[in-house]
Amino acid sequence: MATDSGVAHDFDIVVAGAGPAGLATAIALANEGFATALVGEAGVPRDGRTVALLDGSVRFLKAIGVWERIAPDAAPMTQMRIVDATGSLFRPPPVTFHAREIGLDAFGHNIENTKLVAHLAEEARARAGLALFPARAAGFAADDTAAAVTLADGRRITARLAAGAEGRQSTLRRAAGIGTRTWAYPQTAVTAILSHARDHGGASTEFHTRAGPFTLVPLPGRLSSLVWVNRPQDAARLAALDDASFARAVENEAHSLLGAMQVAGPRGAVPLSGMSASPLTARRLVLIGEAAHVFPPIGAQGLNLGLRDGAALRDAVADARDRAEDIGAAQVLARFGRGRAADTQLRTGAIDLLNRTLLADMLPADLLRGAGLLALGLIAPLRRMVMREGLTPGLGTPRQMRRAPRGRAGEGGGDVVSPALDQHRNQA
C-alpha cells in the first residue's frame, strides 16, 4: 500500500471518491502506469443493497485483476424474468431472457455492495503506483497546467487530471461549477437479503407492479437480494414489520416463487431520485459514477454505467499518452465527455420512461409497455439485440469491456479480450 508523507504530492491523476466506481477506476489507471492518488474512505452502509455486475463490468474487473477476489461472493445471473403484475387489461405473458441465447454463460453476477467495496479496497491497498489518502475531498481548483484537490485536513494534492467520483454531493463537481438536473419519484425502494426454500436457479425475477418493480436477484446459495419499489407510505409500513412478518409479505408478493422465506441479512429503505450532471467535464476534471449520474435501482444500470465511465477514462488517457498529448488537455476531455454523455442520456431516458409508465396507470402507457414485452417474447432477433444493448452499448464500449469477436477466443465471443492483445494498451 502506497502512503503519503503529509506533504503535497504530484500525480498524473487524482481520483476523489472511494466507492466502487472510484476504486475500480483508480486501480485501472494505476495498472496502466499512471501515478494515481485515491482520495476518500472506502465503505458503504450495510442495508441489504446489492449490485448486479453485468457482463461488461465483469470483463473490466477481470482485466484490471480484481475479479478473482470478488467472484466467490457473487452469484451468476443466467436468466432474467419480467412478469407484468400491474393488473392491466393488456397484460402480456411473462418474458424470460436466457444468457446462452447471446453466447454468454451469465448476464452478470450479483454481489452485496459492502463485500464488493471491501474486495476493491483490499486490491487498492496492494496496488503499486496507487497512493491512498483516506480523507474527504474538501476543495478543488484547476488551471492550464494542473488540478489540485484539497483534503479536509488541509493537505493539497496536485495532478495533471482529476476525476470526481464522490457521489451525488460531489465537492469537485460543485467547485468546478458544473450544474445538475435533479428529480424525485413518489417511491421508496425497500431492500433486504433473504433465504428461501427453493433454489433460484440463477434467475433474476422482476415483477412490474403499479408502485414500481419488485425484484429478486440471486446471491450465492439459496439467498436472494430484494429491491421492492413501493409508495413511501407502504415502504414505511413494510419497514416497521418484524423480520418474520416482512418475509411473509415478500413471499406473498413473489407468489411463493421461491417458497418460504426468511430475512438473512440487513434491511433498508431508499427514496428514489435521479440526477444528471452536464457537462461531464471541466478544466482538468472529469466526472464518473454518481458524481455524474444517479439512477433509481431499476434495470441494474447505475454502477455498471459508473464502471463504464472508469473504463472509458482509462482508454482516453492511455490513448492520449500514445499520442504524446497532455492527459488533462481540453481535447482529451472533450473526446471522453462526448462518448459518456451519449451513453448516460440513453440509459437515463430508458430507466425514467420504464418507471413512469408503471406509475401512469393509463391504458395507452399499458398498451405501449405490454406490446413491447410481447414483442420481446416473440421476436428472437429483437430480444437478442435488446439483451446485448442492455449489457453494454453497441457503440463506444470501452476496450476492457468488449467481448472477443465471434469465431475467436471462444464460441459466441464469450471470452475477455486479453489486455496483452489490446493494441492500445501502453507499456508502463
C-alpha positions, -999 to 999 in steps of 0.1 A, spaced: 0 0 0 14 34 -10 11 61 16 17 98 18 43 117 39 20 145 50 31 170 23 18 179 -12 24 153 -39 23 155 -77 5 127 -95 -7 120 -130 -43 115 -119 -61 120 -86 -94 102 -81 -117 116 -55 -142 91 -40 -136 56 -27 -168 39 -37 -168 10 -62 -166 32 -93 -137 53 -78 -118 23 -65 -121 4 -98 -111 34 -118 -81 42 -96 -69 6 -99 -73 6 -137 -53 38 -140 -25 26 -117 -23 -6 -137 -16 15 -168 14 30 -152 -1 63 -142 9 77 -109 -25 78 -92 -39 91 -60 -72 79 -45 -89 103 -20 -116 90 3 -125 63 28 -138 31 14 -171 18 29 -208 17 23 -237 12 47 -248 -25 51 -285 -20 42 -293 -50 21 -283 -34 -12 -265 -55 -38 -252 -47 -73 -257 -68 -104 -224 -65 -122 -233 -70 -159 -211 -88 -183 -191 -58 -195 -184 -48 -159 -172 -83 -150 -149 -82 -180 -135 -49 -168 -129 -62 -133 -112 -93 -148 -90 -71 -170 -78 -50 -140 -70 -81 -120 -97 -79 -92 -124 -104 -103 -107 -135 -88 -111 -119 -53 -147 -109 -59 -161 -139 -77 -166 -162 -46 -191 -138 -31 -210 -132 -63 -238 -153 -79 -242 -157 -117 -274 -145 -133 -282 -169 -161 -318 -159 -166 -339 -127 -163 -377 -129 -160 -401 -100 -163 -436 -105 -150 -464 -80 -156 -482 -77 -122 -498 -44 -128 -533 -57 -132 -536 -40 -166 -563 -51 -191 -535 -56 -216 -512 -79 -197 -486 -98 -217 -473 -132 -206 -440 -134 -186 -409 -129 -207 -377 -149 -198 -343 -139 -212 -316 -166 -213 -279 -156 -213 -270 -185 -235 -291 -170 -263 -264 -143 -268 -235 -167 -263 -229 -160 -225 -228 -183 -195 -244 -154 -174 -257 -119 -179 -235 -109 -150 -231 -116 -113 -248 -102 -82 -229 -93 -50 -236 -74 -18 -224 -38 -20 -203 -40 12 -185 -71 0 -177 -55 -34 -163 -24 -18 -143 -44 7 -127 -65 -20 -118 -35 -42 -103 -17 -12 -81 -47 -5 -69 -47 -41 -63 -9 -40 -41 -13 -9 -20 -38 -27 -15 -18 -60 19 -3 -68 16 32 -81 -16 39 -62 -14 62 -32 -43 62 -8 -54 93 11 -83 82 35 -97 117 39 -126 137 25 -120 160 -6 -129 195 6 -119 217 -23 -108 217 -60 -92 242 -83 -75 239 -117 -55 260 -142 -40 254 -176 -13 231 -162 -26 213 -131 -56 203 -110 -54 205 -72 -76 187 -46 -76 200 -11 -83 175 17 -104 181 48 -72 181 69 -56 209 48 -33 188 26 -32 196 -11 -28 170 -39 -18 181 -74 -22 162 -106 -25 166 -144 -61 154 -142 -87 149 -115 -117 125 -116 -146 133 -93 -163 101 -81 -175 112 -47 -212 107 -53 -242 130 -59 -229 156 -35 -195 158 -53 -173 185 -40 -152 186 -72 -183 190 -94 -196 219 -73 -162 236 -71 -159 234 -109 -193 250 -114 -209 220 -132 -247 221 -130 -271 193 -124 -306 184 -131 -323 165 -103 -357 149 -99 -376 127 -74 -401 99 -77 -430 92 -54 -414 59 -45 -391 43 -19 -370 11 -26 -372 -14 3 -340 -36 3 -332 -68 20 -313 -101 18 -335 -132 22 -330 -170 23 -357 -192 6 -368 -228 4 -364 -233 -33 -333 -228 -54 -333 -196 -76 -316 -214 -104 -296 -183 -113 -327 -164 -123 -334 -128 -115 -372 -121 -115 -387 -87 -118 -424 -82 -112 -438 -49 -126 -464 -35 -103 -483 -2 -102 -460 10 -74 -428 0 -93 -406 -31 -98 -404 -58 -72 -372 -76 -80 -354 -107 -65 -318 -112 -77 -298 -143 -69 -269 -144 -44 -247 -175 -36 -266 -204 -22 -303 -202 -15 -301 -164 -10 -316 -136 -30 -315 -98 -27 -347 -78 -28 -354 -44 -43 -391 -37 -37 -401 -3 -51 -432 10 -33 -451 40 -24 -435 58 5 -463 51 29 -463 14 20 -425 13 23 -427 28 58 -453 1 68 -430 -27 55 -400 -12 73 -419 -13 105 -427 -51 103 -407 -76 123 -385 -99 102 -409 -128 101 -438 -107 90 -417 -89 64 -405 -123 50 -441 -134 47 -450 -102 29 -422 -107 4 -432 -143 -2 -468 -133 -9 -457 -105 -33 -434 -131 -51 -464 -155 -54 -443 -181 -34 -420 -184 -65 -390 -193 -42 -411 -209 -14 -409 -199 22 -386 -170 30 -366 -157 60 -347 -125 64 -310 -134 62 -293 -100 62 -298 -63 67 -328 -44 56 -330 -8 43 -352 18 26 -340 43 -1 -361 71 -15 -359 71 -53 -345 100 -72 -323 109 -101 -295 133 -110 -277 141 -142 -247 164 -144 -239 185 -175 -213 188 -188 -193 158 -176 -160 176 -178 -145 209 -168 -109 222 -168 -87 192 -159 -117 174 -144 -139 145 -154 -170 132 -135 -176 95 -131 -201 73 -113 -227 90 -91 -209 124 -93 -221 123 -130 -254 104 -128 -278 89 -103 -304 63 -112 -332 46 -93 -323 9 -86 -341 -3 -117 -325 -23 -146 -291 -27 -129 -277 3 -148 -263 26 -121 -229 12 -111 -225 -5 -144 -226 29 -161 -202 42 -135 -177 14 -142 -180 22 -180 -171 58 -171 -139 45 -154 -131 21 -182 -136 48 -208 -114 72 -188 -86 45 -188 -89 43 -226 -89 81 -230 -58 88 -210 -40 57 -224 -47 70 -260 -36 105 -251 -3 91 -238 1 72 -271 -4 104 -290 20 123 -267 -9 145 -256 -14 161 -222 -38 137 -204 -57 167 -189 -59 187 -222 -92 200 -233 -93 179 -265 -87 147 -245 -115 155 -221 -139 165 -249 -135 131 -265 -142 114 -232 -172 137 -225 -189 131 -258 -189 94 -255 -200 93 -219 -228 119 -224 -244 97 -251 -244 66 -230 -256 84 -199 -285 101 -217 -297 69 -233 -297 50 -200 -313 78 -181 -341 82 -206 -348 44 -208 -350 39 -170 -371 70 -164 -395 60 -192 -399 25 -178 -406 37 -143 -430 64 -153 -451 40 -175 -455 17 -145 -468 47 -124 -490 61 -151 -519 36 -148 -531 48 -182 -543 25 -210 -520 39 -237 -490 35 -215 -500 0 -206 -505 -9 -243 -471 5 -251 -453 -14 -223 -473 -46 -229 -467 -45 -267 -430 -41 -261 -428 -71 -237 -449 -92 -261 -426 -83 -290 -395 -92 -269 -411 -126 -261 -420 -134 -297 -393 -118 -319 -359 -135 -312 -337 -111 -331 -352 -81 -313 -349 -99 -280 -312 -106 -286 -305 -71 -297 -321 -57 -265 -302 -81 -243 -269 -71 -258 -276 -34 -257 -288 -37 -221 -255 -52 -211 -232 -28 -229 -238 -1 -255 -234 -12 -291 -211 18 -299 -183 32 -278 -179 2 -254 -146 7 -235 -119 -18 -247 -116 -37 -215 -153 -44 -215 -156 -58 -250 -163 -93 -260 -139 -112 -283 -151 -112 -320 -172 -142 -330 -152 -172 -341 -122 -162 -320 -112 -170 -284 -144 -188 -275 -176 -196 -294 -201 -168 -294 -174 -143 -282 -177 -153 -246 -140 -147 -235 -124 -115 -223 -102 -97 -247 -67 -101 -231 -52 -67 -222 -19 -81 -237 -37 -81 -271 -52 -47 -267 -34 -27 -294 -38 5 -274 -25 -8 -241 6 10 -230 37 -5 -215 43 12 -182 
